[in-house]
Amino acid sequence: MATLKEIRIRIKTAKNIQQITKAMKLVAAARLKKATDRVLEARPYADKLKEVMGSLSAGGELPPHPLMESREVKKIALILITSDRGLAGAYNTSLIRKASDFLKDATVPVTLVTVGKKGTQFFGKRGYDIHKSFTVPSSGARLEDAVEVTRTARGLYESGEVDAVFVVYSKFFSAIRQVATSVQLLPIVAPESTGTTGGEIEFEPSAEALLDTLLPRYFGTLIWQAMLESTASEFGARMTAMTSATDNAGKMISSLTLKANRERQASITKEILEVVGGAEALKGR
């Protein structure tokens, strides 16, 4: 049985942990608000680009473009977006599991482009082919990070080193719900239009010039959106995990405090009994 001194040490340790987890919870909550705003601001832009692509595809046959070139898949590039730090509940675990399932089901070789140290460390230790790895700031992904990832993935595809590009990221729904998702990015397939254009579209400038501008931006937007969703998901998962850890520390402190009080009371009772017993022994002389 633990002594009163040991119990008090455990209480002090639990209180220190509670202070840390509470601080991390507050930081994650503040960052989550900003990350959520960025996700909500970026979604309309991505949706509008999809709408434009659908309108173009409804207007007739699009001219060929390197990012739309469909060929026999002999090798795949998988972009895996995880976090640099832990203490985010099941956030990284679910993403790594999703990527592992993808690699297990793949019938052709897969090279990884990892964003975040957790994914890099997990697959690097297991000997998987990692073409390039990126880290992101603790405050979340920046646009320049997305540009670098986009440049790397596009270079792999346009050079013919890979024939398809996929991304595994965490889609953000709320602070308590994030879903690991895999999406094919390349080759780009124009979304189906929900409406009609009323006939053939005349392009000004040319259709080739329009696609040269539109498709790289569309591809970059998909990656940027995935990184924003993952950033918001990470902060949401960390805030939830730290809330739970803070609550559990509080329960442990209450339990240990009760136990310490009982031990102290038992110790006092024992001392009183010893004094009474000594007094009775003196009376009997």
N, C-alpha and C positions, 0 to 999 in steps of 0.2 A: 504493500500500500504506500502511495506517495505521501511524503511528509508535508507539513504545512508550508515549509520553505519552498519545496519543489512545486507545490500547487501555485504559490504566489509568483514564482518565476514563470510558470506557464501562463498565468493570467497577464503578466507584463508583456510576454512575447505575443500573445493573442491581441492585446491592445495595440502594440506596435504594428502588427500585420493589418489590423483593422484600419489604422490611420493611413497606411500605404494604399490599401485597396480602395478606400473612400476617396483619396486624392486621385487615383487613377480613374475611378468612376467619373469624377467631376470633369477631369481633363477630356475623357472620351465623350462625355455628354456634350461638352462645348464644341469639340471637333465634329461630332456627329451632326449637329445643327448646320454647320457650315457645309459639310460634305453632302448632306441631304439637299440643301439649297442648290448646290452645284449640279447634282444629279437631275433635279427637277428642271433646272434651267437648260441643261443640255439635251434632254429628251425631245422637246419640240423641234430642235434643229435636226436631230437625227431622223425624227419622223418625217420632217419636211423633205429631207434628202431622199428618203425612201419613196415618198410620194412623187418627187420629180423623176426618179428612176423608173417608177411604174408608168408615169405619163409618157416618158420617152419610149419605153418598150411597147406601149400600146400604139405608138405612132408608126410602127413598121419595123423592119429589120435594122438593127443597129450595126454600125461598122465594127470590124474586129478591133480589139484592144488587148494588150498584153495581160491586163488584170482580169479579163473575161475569157481568156483562152483556156478552154477545157481540153485536157489531155489525159492519157492513161496514167493513173496514179501509181507511181512506183516508190514514192517516198513522201512522207507527210511531215510538216512542221507543226508542232503544238505549242502555242503560247500559254503558259501557266502563270496565273496571277495569284500570288499568295502575299503574306505580309513579311516584314523583316523581323517582327517581334512576336512573342507568344502571348500568353495570358489573355487569349481572346476566345475562350471556350472551344467549341468544335469548329471554328471558322477554318483554320488551316487543315484540320483533319479531313473535313468533308471535301475540300478542294483536292487534296492529295489523293483521297480515295477515288474521286471522280476521274482524275488524271490516270491513276493506276488502272482503273477499269477500261479507260480508253486505250491505253498501251496494251493491255491484255487482249482486247478485242481486235486490235489492228492486225491486218494481214500483210502489211508492208512495213518497212523500217520507219521509225519515227525519230525525228530530232527535236529536242526541246529548246524553247526560248523561255527562260524563267524570269519572272518579275517578282522579286521578294526572296529573302534569304531562306525562308522555311522550305520552299519548294526546291531551291537549289541544293540545300543540304540533304534533303531526303533522297532525291534521285541521284545526286552526285555520289553519295556513299554507296549506292547500289549499282553503280557502273553504267547508268544510262547515258546516252549521247546527249550532251548539253552543248548546243551550238554557241549560245551566248547567254549570260545572266545579267540582270539589272537589279539595282536596289532603288528603293523609293524613300523619301524623307519620312520621318515619323509623323509629320503633319498631313501626309497623304500624297498621292500622285500629282505631278505637275504636268502641264501641257508639253514641256520639253521632254519629259520622260516618255510620253506617248509618241512623240515625234521620233525618238530614237528607236523605240520598239517597232513602229510602223516602217521605218527605213530598213531595219534588219529583216523583217518578215517579207517586205516587198522585194528586197534584194535576193533573198533565197528563192522566191517564186519566179521572178523575172529572169534569173540566171538559169533556171531549169534544174536547180539543185533539189527542189521539192516540187511536187505537182499539186499540192493542196495545203492550205493553212487553216488550222482550227484554233480556237481559243477556249480555255477553261477558266471561268471566272465566277464570282458569287453575285447573283442578281439580288438587288436590294428591294425588299418589300416594306420592312419596318425594322425597328430596333430589335425585335425578337424573332424576326423571320428573314432569313437569307437562304437562297437556294443555289447550290453549286450547279452551274450550267455549262454545257459545251455547245459551241456554235461554229459552223464553217464560215470562214471569211473569204477565202480565195479558192477557186475562181469566183468572181462576183457574178451572181445571177440576178438579173434585174427583177425586182419584185413585181408581182402581177398588179396591174392597175385596177382600181376599184371602179373606175369610170371609163368613159369613152372620149376619144379626142375628136371624133367627127371626121377622121380621114388621115391622110399622110401628113406628117409634120415637115415643114420646111425649116431648116436650121440656118441661123445667122449668128455667129460665124458657122463654119462647117460642123457637121456632126462629129468628125474626128477631133477637131479642136475643142469642142464642148466636152467630149468624153475624156480627153487628155487633162482637162481641168477638173471635171466632176468626179471621175472614178477614184483618183488618188485621195481626194478630199473625203469621199464617201468611205473609203477603206480606213483612212486615218480616224474618221469620226467614229467608226465602229469600235476601233481599239480604244480610243479615248473614252467612249461611253462605258466600255467594259472595265476600264481602270477606275473610272469614277464610281461605278456601281460597287466595285470591290472595295474601294476606300470607305464608302459609306457602310458597307456590310461589315468591314473590319471594326470600325468604331462602334457600330451597333452591337456586334457580338462582344466586344471588350466591355462596353458599358454594362451589358446584361450579366456577363461573367463576374465583373467586379462588384456589381450590386449583390449578386448571390454570395460572393466571397465575404463581403462586408456583413451581410445578414448572418451568415454562418459563424463568422468570428464573434459577432454579438451574442449568438446563442451559446457558443463555447465559453465566452467570458461569464455569462450568467450561470452556466452549469458549474464552472470551476469556482466561481465566487460562492455559490451555495455549498459546494464541497468543502471549500476552505473554511466557511463559517461553521460547518458541522465538525470539522477537524479541530478548529479552535475551541468550540464549545465542549467537545469531548476532552480536549486537553485541560481546560479549566475545571471541568467536572472531576477529572482524575486527580488534579492537584487539590481540590477541595476535599475529596474523599481521603486523600493521603493526610491532609491536615487534621481532619476529623478523627481519622484512625489513630494518628499520633496522640491527639488530645485524650481520646478514650483510653489509650494505652497508659498515659501518664496518670489518669484518674484511678486506674486499677492497681496502681502500685501501693 
